[in-house]
Every structure is written in C-alpha cells, then in structure tokens.
Amino acid sequence: MRRKQRRLVLIALCGVVLSAAAALVLYGLSGEIVFFRTPAELAGKPPSPGERLRLGGLVETGSVRREGDRVRFVVTDTVATLPVDYRGLLPDLFREGQGVVAEGRLGEDGVFHAETVLAKHDEKYMPPDVAAALKKRGVWEDGPAAPAGTASAPAESRP
C-alpha cells in the first residue's frame, strides 16, 4: 500500500469508529429523551401509550384544586386545555395564570399524570420551548424592553 492509500484507510476506519460511538450514545440515551408538547399539539396528535413527555403552557385561572398532597389543575395554551394530576409538593412560584412545565405521561383517561412540575422562576423567564409555543399563538410576550444602551441576556442563557 502506498502512503496515500494508508491515510485514506485510516480516515475511513476513524469515521466508522466515530459513527459507531455516536450510535451507541444515541441508543443509550433513547430512553431518557423527553419531548415537549403543548395541549394543542397533544389534542392534534396524542402520544403513544406510556410515552414520557413534557407538557407546557399556562395554569388556567380558577382550575387549581388541592386534595391533601394531590393537586389537580388545567394547563392551557389558549387553543386547547389539558387536566393535570400531580402528587407532591409544588414549587413556591406555582400559581394560576403563570407558566408551568409538567413532566409525566398522558393517561388513557385523558388526564396528564405529572411526576414533576416546574414553575417559572421570575417575571421575565419562561422555558424557551414554552415561550416559543406561546409566542406562536400570540399569548406570551417578552418582559419589558431593556433601557437604551444596556444589553440583556437572551432567555436561553438566563439561570
């Protein structure tokens, strides 16, 4: 083999090894991937049974019902609504009319059974996926504009 041919074989071999490593990483993480959906997206295309996903939107005003450690509320994106059932302690910032992301599974009864509930942490922040979906529907706007001459960090980079 000439030197050029050996180099090409080495490059091809490295490509195969890198592709195999990437495939193994993706296969290993496939069970951990959680997709984000809004109530309207779930109404249009329901998830497969047992699929774990994130539901995002606004907590509908007047929908929060507490029964011991169980909390029931409705998440809306102003197009569709979805009832949520959650057992556990809610974040301190959880309240009606605020953004929320719930992680869990949609039951056969049409109720989203949440295992985790996250609330936005200040007046300007909204999880990027939720903000994009609500902006698309014309419901949510960014916080007040920054004064002239100051730079503000994009929503994705805020802690």
Residue frames as qw, qx, qy, qz and C-alpha x, y, z in Angstrom:
[[0.000, 0.887, 0.462, 0.000, 0.00, 0.00, 0.00],
 [0.367, 0.472, -0.042, 0.801, 1.14, 3.45, -0.79],
 [0.178, -0.135, -0.487, 0.844, 1.22, 6.16, 1.83],
 [0.347, -0.047, -0.129, -0.928, -1.85, 7.91, 0.39],
 [0.646, -0.198, -0.640, -0.366, -3.89, 4.68, 0.46],
 [0.473, -0.204, -0.718, 0.468, -2.92, 4.00, 4.08],
 [0.037, 0.062, 0.268, -0.961, -4.04, 7.50, 5.05],
 [0.525, -0.108, -0.349, -0.769, -7.42, 7.01, 3.34],
 [0.647, -0.214, -0.731, -0.030, -7.91, 3.66, 5.08],
 [0.312, -0.158, -0.594, 0.724, -7.04, 5.25, 8.44],
 [0.246, 0.002, 0.048, -0.968, -9.50, 8.11, 7.84],
 [0.629, -0.155, -0.534, -0.544, -12.25, 5.66, 6.82],
 [0.574, -0.194, -0.749, 0.267, -11.57, 3.49, 9.89],
 [0.100, -0.107, -0.436, 0.888, -11.76, 6.58, 12.18],
 [0.425, -0.075, -0.214, -0.876, -15.08, 7.53, 10.55],
 [0.665, -0.203, -0.677, -0.242, -16.52, 4.08, 11.19],
 [0.443, -0.189, -0.678, 0.555, -15.39, 4.13, 14.85],
 [0.081, 0.056, 0.228, -0.969, -16.84, 7.62, 15.42],
 [0.549, -0.133, -0.407, -0.718, -20.13, 6.62, 13.78],
 [0.634, -0.225, -0.739, 0.036, -20.37, 3.52, 15.97],
 [0.271, -0.154, -0.559, 0.769, -19.65, 5.57, 19.11],
 [0.282, -0.018, -0.013, -0.959, -22.32, 8.12, 18.19],
 [0.629, -0.177, -0.588, -0.478, -24.83, 5.33, 17.51],
 [0.540, -0.219, -0.742, 0.332, -24.13, 3.75, 20.92],
 [0.062, -0.106, -0.379, 0.917, -24.56, 7.09, 22.73],
 [0.447, -0.056, -0.221, -0.865, -27.86, 7.79, 20.96],
 [0.649, -0.193, -0.706, -0.210, -29.12, 4.28, 21.66],
 [0.418, -0.176, -0.683, 0.573, -28.17, 4.61, 25.34],
 [0.058, 0.155, 0.270, -0.949, -29.97, 7.95, 25.68],
 [0.283, -0.233, -0.636, -0.680, -33.07, 6.98, 23.69],
 [0.434, -0.520, -0.734, 0.047, -34.98, 6.01, 26.84],
 [0.333, -0.476, -0.357, 0.732, -34.11, 9.30, 28.54],
 [0.054, 0.129, 0.322, 0.936, -35.26, 11.67, 25.79],
 [0.093, 0.604, 0.683, -0.401, -38.38, 13.61, 26.79],
 [0.190, 0.382, 0.469, 0.774, -40.28, 15.59, 24.15],
 [0.072, 0.314, 0.350, -0.879, -42.02, 18.90, 24.85],
 [0.009, -0.451, -0.739, -0.501, -45.64, 19.37, 23.75],
 [0.250, -0.050, 0.199, -0.946, -48.42, 21.92, 24.26],
 [0.491, 0.259, 0.704, -0.443, -52.05, 20.97, 24.95],
 [0.614, 0.591, -0.061, -0.519, -52.99, 21.83, 21.34],
 [0.324, 0.501, -0.776, -0.203, -50.26, 19.54, 19.98],
 [0.183, -0.063, 0.949, -0.250, -51.42, 16.71, 22.24],
 [0.585, 0.416, 0.436, -0.543, -55.02, 17.19, 21.10],
 [0.575, 0.622, -0.314, -0.429, -53.93, 17.04, 17.46],
 [0.710, 0.331, -0.621, 0.022, -51.53, 14.11, 17.79],
 [0.758, -0.586, 0.176, -0.226, -51.79, 12.09, 21.00],
 [0.006, -0.629, 0.777, -0.028, -48.59, 10.40, 22.23],
 [0.666, 0.049, -0.734, -0.127, -48.08, 6.67, 22.11],
 [0.769, -0.580, -0.180, -0.199, -49.18, 4.80, 25.28],
 [0.824, -0.443, -0.043, 0.352, -46.65, 5.16, 28.08],
 [0.549, 0.496, -0.008, 0.673, -44.59, 7.81, 26.25],
 [0.428, -0.619, -0.274, 0.599, -42.94, 10.19, 28.68],
 [0.325, 0.589, 0.267, 0.690, -43.22, 13.85, 27.71],
 [0.189, -0.283, -0.329, 0.881, -43.22, 17.43, 28.93],
 [0.048, 0.767, 0.592, 0.243, -46.40, 19.46, 28.89],
 [0.301, -0.193, -0.152, 0.922, -46.02, 23.22, 28.88],
 [0.053, -0.648, -0.483, -0.587, -48.35, 26.18, 28.98],
 [0.150, -0.385, 0.286, -0.864, -50.15, 28.40, 31.44],
 [0.065, -0.277, -0.885, 0.367, -52.03, 27.28, 34.56],
 [0.169, -0.546, -0.537, -0.620, -55.65, 28.13, 33.84],
 [0.157, -0.260, 0.374, -0.876, -57.15, 30.63, 36.29],
 [0.686, -0.162, 0.215, -0.676, -59.57, 29.03, 38.74],
 [0.844, 0.165, -0.459, -0.223, -58.51, 25.47, 37.92],
 [0.281, 0.365, -0.788, 0.408, -56.24, 24.57, 40.87],
 [0.797, -0.430, -0.116, -0.408, -57.81, 22.06, 43.27],
 [0.138, 0.467, -0.797, 0.358, -55.87, 20.71, 46.26],
 [0.881, -0.301, -0.162, -0.326, -56.80, 17.43, 47.95],
 [0.841, -0.465, 0.182, 0.207, -54.15, 16.64, 50.55],
 [0.410, -0.505, 0.505, 0.567, -50.89, 16.01, 48.72],
 [0.448, 0.380, 0.690, 0.423, -52.71, 15.69, 45.37],
 [0.112, 0.572, 0.004, -0.813, -53.10, 18.77, 43.18],
 [0.476, 0.479, 0.675, 0.296, -55.28, 18.95, 40.09],
 [0.069, 0.683, -0.028, -0.727, -55.07, 21.84, 37.66],
 [0.694, 0.612, 0.370, 0.079, -55.56, 22.64, 33.99],
 [0.367, -0.404, 0.376, 0.749, -52.77, 23.67, 31.60],
 [0.522, 0.758, 0.380, -0.093, -53.73, 25.77, 28.58],
 [0.423, -0.116, 0.350, 0.828, -52.07, 27.32, 25.57],
 [0.306, 0.425, 0.142, -0.840, -55.31, 29.27, 24.87],
 [0.487, 0.206, -0.611, -0.590, -56.13, 26.90, 22.00],
 [0.769, -0.185, -0.591, -0.156, -56.62, 23.71, 24.00],
 [0.425, -0.621, 0.463, -0.468, -56.61, 22.67, 27.64],
 [0.714, 0.075, -0.695, 0.042, -55.44, 19.54, 29.41],
 [0.673, -0.680, 0.077, -0.282, -56.18, 18.48, 33.00],
 [0.445, 0.463, -0.679, 0.356, -53.13, 17.59, 35.09],
 [0.820, -0.543, -0.108, -0.144, -52.97, 15.37, 38.18],
 [0.432, 0.543, -0.547, 0.468, -49.90, 15.69, 40.41],
 [0.780, -0.586, -0.216, 0.040, -48.95, 14.21, 43.79],
 [0.691, -0.038, -0.180, 0.699, -46.32, 16.02, 45.77],
 [0.212, -0.733, -0.175, 0.622, -45.13, 19.46, 46.70],
 [0.487, 0.784, 0.261, 0.283, -45.46, 22.21, 44.13],
 [0.493, 0.179, -0.108, 0.844, -42.78, 24.85, 43.60],
 [0.133, -0.538, -0.421, 0.718, -43.30, 28.04, 45.65],
 [0.093, 0.329, -0.247, -0.907, -43.77, 30.05, 42.44],
 [0.021, -0.292, -0.885, -0.362, -46.58, 27.82, 41.14],
 [0.230, 0.443, 0.471, -0.727, -49.83, 29.78, 40.76],
 [0.498, 0.634, 0.592, 0.002, -52.72, 30.35, 38.41],
 [0.347, 0.932, 0.054, -0.092, -52.01, 32.30, 35.24],
 [0.202, -0.772, 0.559, 0.224, -48.27, 31.52, 35.34],
 [0.637, 0.474, -0.577, -0.193, -46.13, 29.39, 33.06],
 [0.717, -0.364, 0.562, -0.195, -45.59, 25.78, 34.01],
 [0.536, 0.392, -0.714, -0.223, -43.85, 22.69, 32.65],
 [0.784, -0.264, 0.447, -0.340, -45.07, 19.29, 33.86],
 [0.304, 0.424, -0.829, -0.201, -43.22, 16.08, 33.08],
 [0.559, -0.035, 0.739, -0.375, -45.04, 12.77, 33.03],
 [0.080, 0.088, 0.905, 0.408, -47.41, 10.65, 30.93],
 [0.515, 0.000, -0.128, -0.848, -50.82, 11.14, 29.36],
 [0.369, 0.016, 0.884, -0.286, -53.23, 8.56, 30.77],
 [0.013, 0.288, 0.858, 0.425, -55.92, 6.69, 28.89],
 [0.062, -0.713, -0.636, 0.289, -58.42, 8.78, 30.88],
 [0.285, 0.782, 0.239, 0.500, -57.23, 11.93, 29.06],
 [0.407, -0.911, 0.065, -0.010, -55.55, 13.31, 32.21],
 [0.527, 0.607, -0.466, 0.370, -51.86, 14.15, 32.24],
 [0.820, -0.551, -0.122, 0.096, -50.27, 12.38, 35.23],
 [0.261, 0.834, -0.356, 0.332, -47.30, 14.54, 36.20],
 [0.850, -0.232, -0.304, 0.362, -44.29, 13.26, 38.08],
 [0.448, -0.243, -0.089, 0.856, -42.52, 16.64, 38.14],
 [0.138, 0.903, 0.379, 0.147, -43.87, 20.19, 37.99],
 [0.489, -0.109, -0.009, 0.865, -41.66, 23.20, 37.29],
 [0.081, 0.923, 0.360, -0.111, -42.73, 26.85, 37.55],
 [0.462, 0.683, -0.057, 0.563, -41.04, 29.85, 36.02],
 [0.635, -0.350, -0.387, 0.571, -38.61, 31.49, 38.41],
 [0.129, -0.419, -0.149, 0.886, -39.05, 35.21, 37.73],
 [0.425, 0.672, 0.323, -0.513, -41.23, 37.60, 35.79],
 [0.331, 0.696, -0.414, -0.485, -39.08, 37.59, 32.66],
 [0.037, -0.338, 0.922, 0.183, -38.10, 33.93, 32.33],
 [0.870, 0.171, 0.180, -0.427, -40.10, 31.26, 30.58],
 [0.665, -0.161, 0.669, 0.289, -38.61, 27.94, 29.42],
 [0.049, 0.392, -0.503, -0.768, -37.58, 28.50, 25.77],
 [0.022, -0.192, -0.915, -0.353, -39.83, 25.75, 24.39],
 [0.003, 0.660, 0.694, -0.287, -42.87, 27.05, 26.28],
 [0.005, 0.653, 0.006, -0.758, -42.15, 30.66, 25.32],
 [0.015, 0.195, -0.682, -0.704, -41.80, 29.75, 21.65],
 [0.033, -0.391, -0.900, -0.190, -45.08, 27.83, 21.65],
 [0.035, -0.735, -0.533, 0.418, -46.96, 30.62, 23.46],
 [0.027, -0.538, 0.229, 0.811, -45.42, 33.35, 21.26],
 [0.037, 0.053, 0.822, 0.566, -46.50, 31.38, 18.21],
 [0.093, -0.608, -0.785, -0.072, -50.08, 31.59, 19.49],
 [0.032, 0.595, 0.097, 0.797, -49.69, 35.29, 20.36],
 [0.631, -0.668, -0.384, -0.088, -50.25, 34.74, 24.09],
 [0.678, -0.601, -0.031, 0.422, -46.88, 35.47, 25.69],
 [0.397, 0.852, -0.121, 0.319, -44.51, 38.36, 25.14],
 [0.621, 0.116, -0.411, 0.657, -41.02, 39.01, 26.45],
 [0.362, -0.675, -0.404, 0.500, -40.67, 41.17, 29.53],
 [0.115, 0.965, 0.079, -0.222, -40.26, 44.94, 29.29],
 [0.688, 0.614, -0.114, 0.369, -37.61, 46.22, 26.90],
 [0.681, -0.337, -0.152, 0.632, -34.17, 46.88, 28.34],
 [0.020, -0.923, -0.041, 0.382, -33.24, 50.54, 28.70],
 [0.626, 0.758, -0.133, 0.123, -31.25, 52.03, 25.82],
 [0.186, 0.759, -0.570, 0.255, -27.56, 51.22, 25.95],
 [0.506, -0.386, 0.721, -0.275, -27.90, 48.10, 28.12],
 [0.489, 0.200, -0.785, -0.324, -27.65, 44.57, 26.93],
 [0.740, -0.232, 0.408, -0.481, -29.85, 41.83, 28.22],
 [0.178, -0.241, 0.943, 0.144, -29.06, 38.14, 28.06],
 [0.550, -0.028, -0.574, -0.607, -31.30, 36.03, 25.84],
 [0.783, -0.332, 0.137, -0.508, -33.90, 33.90, 27.66],
 [0.941, 0.103, -0.321, 0.028, -32.00, 30.69, 26.88],
 [0.569, 0.328, -0.501, 0.564, -28.89, 31.80, 28.79],
 [0.365, -0.600, 0.258, -0.663, -30.55, 33.12, 31.94],
 [0.124, 0.154, -0.928, 0.315, -30.08, 30.91, 35.02]]
